[in-house]
Amino acid sequence: MPSLFDPVTLGAFDVANRIVMAPLTRARANREAVPNALMAEYYAQRASAGLIISEATGISREGLGWPNAPGLWNDQQVAGWAIVTDAVHKAGGRIVAQLWHMGRLVHPDLGGGQPVSASATTAPDFAHTYEGKKPYVEARAATRDDIARIIGDYAAAARNAIAAGFDGVQIHGANGYLVDQFLRDSANQRSDEYGGSIENRIRFASEVIEAVGDAIGMQRVGIRFSPNVFTQGVEDSDPIALFTALARRLEGLQVPWIELREAHAPTLAGAIPTEPVSPAMRPLYSGRIALNSDYDGPSATARMAEGIADAISFGRPFIANPDLVDRIRLGAELNTGDSATYYSGGAAGYIDYPTLEDREAA
Ligand SMILES: Cc1cc2nc3c(=O)[nH]c(=O)nc-3n(C[C@H](O)[C@H](O)[C@H](O)COP(=O)(O)O)c2cc1C
């Protein structure tokens, strides 16, 4: 059984170890969604991860509803990201861009109009805006023209990611955002070929994957799902049936790797996970599977030994431990992150977490 420290091939590229940095929104870009040198420093500090998955990155103004999150729809954003990818590569790392359309979770203050989703639904709770939290507004159901346009936006953003120097992309299919709004039946009430049956609900995700694969080569494409937990109002009545059908489709499309945020314990928001789907997906999908959520070094090592995961991704541990790979290797204690600075902007709580070396020097 491979260990966390064995290299692995993820489609077009090899990674040096199987400790993946999970996508983490940190809200340090400017209002035009342009990344900067501070972000380059943060990511370069974490370049010993086998693979960095970038924070979720908007494919269009319409699809980006998080204050100070970055985008990939124009040249300024490509230039900003090029600083980041260059710094990561110089530090010996690999980085892919997580491509994001938030669907009904985009507040009009940020997206510029009524949000679009699979169906005319309203997300629960509150949107983050530059003026604080506001209730979500009802989305309109995407027309076929909207769907074609949005798929084109994914492809264009993927091309921009490659132009910016990313090693590939990860399509964000998790956490209740647009792809997930089409996939899972609590948010998809359509009666056309994009809704109803499982076959129809996986159509949007499949078409996005195909378009992105056509744009940059399927060997550079990955996708993330959160199959077994209720997130931002999105869940499914039969996750095993849905995600096994999806596993067969991913196999057919030859997607080289996927990441599953598969919760085992109640989430911070209080959602209770259903049965894990990765055991049912594994025999149907021969690509690489990264598993996520709530791992530390010992539990990740134990999970790798079960033979389902090819890699483990770590979110919060990477926020607080730029040298997480060394710490896991040495069995060292981990720093604890400060959630007050997750989205606060600025350098504090972003690039100032100490490494083991810093601690020794102090
Ligand atoms: C501050 C923060 C930002 C996050 N941003 C994203 C994101 O941009 N895209 C995404 O798919 N998941 C995002 N997540 C979820 C993480 O990728 C990960 O699934 C979650 O933190 C659980 O993994 P962990 O227990 O290793 O932290 C975020 C989580 C946190 C705490």
The ligand as an SDF file (V2000), in Angstrom:
LIG
                    3D

 31 33  0  0  0  0  0  0  0  0999 V2000
  -11.4010   28.9140    5.5790 C   0  0  0  0  0  0  0  0  0  0  0  0
  -11.9090   27.8180    4.6970 C   0  0  0  0  0  0  0  0  0  0  0  0
  -12.0810   28.0610    3.3470 C   0  0  0  0  0  0  0  0  0  0  0  0
  -12.5110   27.0510    2.4910 C   0  0  0  0  0  0  0  0  0  0  0  0
  -12.6170   27.2900    1.1580 N   0  0  0  0  0  0  0  0  0  0  0  0
  -12.9260   26.2900    0.2970 C   0  0  0  0  0  0  0  0  0  0  0  0
  -12.8890   26.5030   -1.1100 C   0  0  0  0  0  0  0  0  0  0  0  0
  -12.5450   27.5830   -1.5990 O   0  0  0  0  0  0  0  0  0  0  0  0
  -13.2250   25.4720   -1.9160 N   0  0  0  0  0  0  0  0  0  0  0  0
  -13.6050   24.2400   -1.4030 C   0  0  0  0  0  0  0  0  0  0  0  0
  -13.9100   23.3260   -2.1760 O   0  0  0  0  0  0  0  0  0  0  0  0
  -13.6250   24.0140   -0.0640 N   0  0  0  0  0  0  0  0  0  0  0  0
  -13.2660   24.9900    0.7750 C   0  0  0  0  0  0  0  0  0  0  0  0
  -13.2090   24.7470    2.1340 N   0  0  0  0  0  0  0  0  0  0  0  0
  -13.3600   23.3580    2.6200 C   0  0  0  0  0  0  0  0  0  0  0  0
  -11.9700   22.7250    2.7650 C   0  0  0  0  0  0  0  0  0  0  0  0
  -11.3740   22.5050    1.4950 O   0  0  0  0  0  0  0  0  0  0  0  0
  -12.0590   21.3660    3.4750 C   0  0  0  0  0  0  0  0  0  0  0  0
  -12.9510   20.5410    2.7550 O   0  0  0  0  0  0  0  0  0  0  0  0
  -12.5320   21.4980    4.9240 C   0  0  0  0  0  0  0  0  0  0  0  0
  -11.7840   22.4870    5.6160 O   0  0  0  0  0  0  0  0  0  0  0  0
  -12.4080   20.1550    5.6500 C   0  0  0  0  0  0  0  0  0  0  0  0
  -11.0660   19.6960    5.6040 O   0  0  0  0  0  0  0  0  0  0  0  0
  -10.1080   19.8510    6.8960 P   0  0  0  0  0  0  0  0  0  0  0  0
  -10.7820   19.1010    8.0060 O   0  0  0  0  0  0  0  0  0  0  0  0
   -8.8120   19.2160    6.4650 O   0  0  0  0  0  0  0  0  0  0  0  0
   -9.9980   21.3020    7.2010 O   0  0  0  0  0  0  0  0  0  0  0  0
  -12.8170   25.7620    3.0130 C   0  0  0  0  0  0  0  0  0  0  0  0
  -12.6700   25.5180    4.3880 C   0  0  0  0  0  0  0  0  0  0  0  0
  -12.2060   26.5220    5.2190 C   0  0  0  0  0  0  0  0  0  0  0  0
  -12.0120   26.2240    6.6850 C   0  0  0  0  0  0  0  0  0  0  0  0
  1  2  1  0
  2  3  1  0
  2 30  2  0
  3  4  2  0
  4  5  1  0
  4 28  1  0
  5  6  2  0
  6  7  1  0
  6 13  1  0
  7  8  2  0
  7  9  1  0
  9 10  1  0
 10 11  2  0
 10 12  1  0
 12 13  2  0
 13 14  1  0
 14 15  1  0
 14 28  1  0
 15 16  1  0
 16 17  1  0
 16 18  1  0
 18 19  1  0
 18 20  1  0
 20 21  1  0
 20 22  1  0
 22 23  1  0
 23 24  1  0
 24 25  2  0
 24 26  1  0
 24 27  1  0
 28 29  2  0
 29 30  1  0
 30 31  1  0
M  END
$$$$
